[in-house]
Amino acid sequence: MTQLWLWVAFIGMVIGCIYFGLKASAMRRKEGMEFPLESFFITLWAAAFYLTMILGETVTPINGQTVFWGRYIDWVVTTPLLLLELGVIAGLRPKLIAGVMGAIGERLE
């Protein structure tokens, strides 16, 4: 059952990656292009790590439990990028965005 959900997540990320890639390509050299481009790379990164989990490369059994540690690497990279993107879109001050990103970093430790 877990394998099914990993495939669903992977396919969803690939669809998102294609969408944002096409949107960024259509907006080439226009103001606001950085948002779909950043979203493209976020979903590309996430799709790559979900594929590694499907293939069993970032999965380790520990004490009878399966640990999908690739998911945590994905989160450590994509969560701050998503917060940065949302903060910029919302027009927040850079100091506030950095504080929110830092607070998430503290939670991850």
Residue pairs with C-beta under 8 A, 6 or more apart in sequence:
2 66
3 54
6 50
6 53
6 54
7 54
9 46
9 50
10 47
10 50
10 51
10 54
13 43
13 44
13 46
13 47
13 50
14 43
14 47
16 39
16 43
17 40
17 43
17 44
17 47
20 36
20 37
20 39
20 40
20 43
21 36
21 40
23 36
24 33
24 36
24 37
24 40
27 33
27 36
35 85
35 88
35 89
38 81
38 85
39 85
41 81
42 78
42 81
42 82
42 85
45 74
45 77
45 78
46 74
46 78
49 58
49 70
49 71
49 73
49 74
50 70
50 74
52 58
52 70
53 59
53 68
53 70
53 71
57 70
58 68
58 69
58 70
58 71
58 73
59 66
59 67
59 68
59 69
59 70
60 66
60 67
60 69
61 67
75 108
76 108
79 104
79 108
80 101
80 104
80 105
83 97
83 100
83 101
83 104
84 97
84 101
87 96
87 97
87 100
88 97
